[in-house]
């Protein structure tokens, strides 16, 4: 018998989901750029459509390259399985649609990505699912927001852009007390720095566009599920009652611990059509191979950059990162000084993304969070003068040189 | 012995040749039909259905009881159970009498007394898992669905392309 071994994180970042291709022996994961798959027989086709067999039908539902990425993410997060999507927001929307329908309710952290505030607060609300936004560090406020029809508690491991780290263990205990899952967006921390499932989370989401891909080459998202949540507890009829979307199948009865993952793919992804492309999954697989190495350098550079900013008189405040390499600081002189600072940078890229190998900078109040009022901005942990940095992998002396020049350039005109 | 580790489950599934599915249904919506259909079409096992109300499922012979099966065909390697928890003590007694080497209780098919009796009788016991899922884990099926197989290897799988 083969001896058993629990392989380490870096080993799994390289190998999980990608044994040698059985057909060709290809050591690199092949890019299966195909839309559909020939059935072995009419019998096998029927088995696949009835969800009685395993195999690929059509790349909107599954694809071998995407499946390899999904399995690697599930392995790194310590989950039962994963489903990949076209973007992080698609993964998030499909998580909502896997659990909730019109008349249901969600509770979300209030200091989250601006796109999440609009997805939950506007688009999902229009579908008849209401969201209450709460400060998640206040457990009494979270508890007070929970209702009988609440289907999930949503937080970001590290709030974007506030940098506040959520108390995941306490939030998981509270969610489970109410019989609902804790859903955690782990994009900013990555599974290298934090594995929410080990802290009690039930579903983990990522924008794979960020550190997972790591090179700013593709957009993608993924959900990972623990397999530990009791979906048959009576609060999730979408999973435990006969499904009109799939031959009246009862997902909890047929798939046991896989019920959520199977429904998320076979019904929600199938009907929404927001699948990850094989090319984007392939790029993300390559990105994941170096995740541990990149995160070490991201952290070291971020620490040095934050320390430098704290020494500068032009800087009003620095919210040094508690976890990860994305953080905010304020330039003295408010909104206009912030703009002059960004315009004076040479090496840092001014764009709306994070987690690239290259260093990035943005002014959230006028971009990612521009849909929010001043009051909503403050709730989300954003000041008008906040500048958000995503510290990359360059020589840190070069990053500091560029910041120093731009801070001088941001000084008010004489 | 109660089997839990991937290596234990692998050893059980690799050693088994005959699988008797107690409570097999002919209704395609039932989980037992899903498992029977999957094992019959994708695995090398000799699969039989145990159900007193049926004579066959999709042309596959059904036996009224484990005793009837054992009388005609000998002891089954693995008894896979889809029955209500209240009936499981009796199912375990039948499995022991039929000479089964292992008993597998599917998702939600759980009765502590039945588990203990099977364990004490020396059977290999698997609880609250699915034969289909664990077979697929070993043979690449789970990986097609983005599920964590737990398999890490740089050995090339054998594939006959001749």
Contacts between the chains, C-beta under 8 A, distances in Angstrom:
chain1	res1	chain2	res2	distance
A	1	B	7	5.8
A	1	B	10	7.8
A	1	B	11	6.0
A	2	B	7	6.8
A	4	B	5	6.5
A	4	B	6	6.8
A	4	B	7	5.0
A	7	B	152	5.0
A	11	B	152	6.8
A	12	B	152	6.7
A	15	B	152	4.8
A	15	B	153	7.7
A	15	B	154	7.1
A	16	B	148	7.8
A	16	B	152	6.2
A	17	B	143	6.8
A	19	B	151	6.8
A	19	B	152	7.9
A	19	B	153	5.1
A	19	B	154	7.1
A	19	B	155	7.4
A	19	B	156	7.8
A	19	B	157	6.9
A	20	B	154	6.4
A	20	B	155	7.3
A	20	B	156	4.4
A	20	B	157	7.5
A	22	B	140	7.7
A	22	B	156	6.7
A	22	B	157	4.1
A	22	B	158	8.0
A	22	B	159	4.7
A	23	B	159	6.3
A	23	B	161	7.4
A	25	B	156	5.2
A	27	B	154	7.7
A	43	B	41	6.8
A	44	B	41	7.2
A	47	B	37	6.5
A	47	B	38	7.3
A	47	B	41	6.1
A	50	B	28	6.6
A	50	B	34	7.8
A	51	B	34	7.6
A	52	B	33	8.0
A	52	B	34	4.7
A	52	B	37	5.0
A	52	B	38	5.4
A	53	B	38	5.9
A	53	B	41	6.9
A	53	B	42	6.3
A	53	B	141	7.6
A	54	B	136	5.3
A	54	B	140	7.8
A	54	B	141	3.2
A	54	B	142	6.9
A	54	B	144	4.9
A	54	B	145	5.9
A	55	B	141	7.6
A	55	B	144	5.8
A	56	B	144	6.0
A	62	B	144	6.4
A	62	B	145	6.5
A	62	B	146	7.0
A	64	B	144	7.0
A	66	B	146	7.3
A	67	B	143	6.0
A	67	B	144	5.5
A	67	B	145	6.8
A	67	B	146	4.8
A	68	B	143	7.4
A	70	B	146	3.0
A	70	B	147	7.9
A	71	B	143	5.6
A	71	B	146	5.9
A	71	B	147	6.8
A	71	B	148	5.8
A	71	B	149	6.5
A	74	B	146	7.0
A	74	B	147	6.9
A	74	B	148	3.9
A	75	B	148	5.4
A	75	B	150	7.6
A	79	B	148	6.3
A	80	B	147	6.7
A	80	B	148	5.9
A	81	B	142	7.6
A	81	B	145	6.9
A	81	B	146	5.5
A	81	B	147	3.6
A	81	B	148	5.5
A	82	B	146	5.1
A	82	B	147	8.0
A	82	B	148	7.7
A	83	B	146	5.8
A	84	B	146	7.0
A	232	B	108	7.9
A	247	B	28	7.8
A	247	B	29	6.5
A	248	B	29	6.1
A	249	B	29	6.4
A	253	B	31	5.7
A	253	B	107	7.5
A	253	B	108	7.3
A	254	B	31	4.6
A	254	B	34	6.0
A	255	B	107	7.9
A	255	B	130	8.0
A	256	B	106	7.9
A	256	B	107	3.3
A	256	B	108	7.2
A	256	B	128	7.5
A	256	B	129	7.7
A	256	B	130	5.9
A	256	B	133	7.6
A	257	B	107	7.5
A	258	B	133	6.9
A	258	B	147	7.0
A	261	B	145	7.7
A	261	B	146	7.5
A	261	B	147	6.9
A	262	B	145	7.7
A	265	B	145	7.0
A	265	B	146	7.3
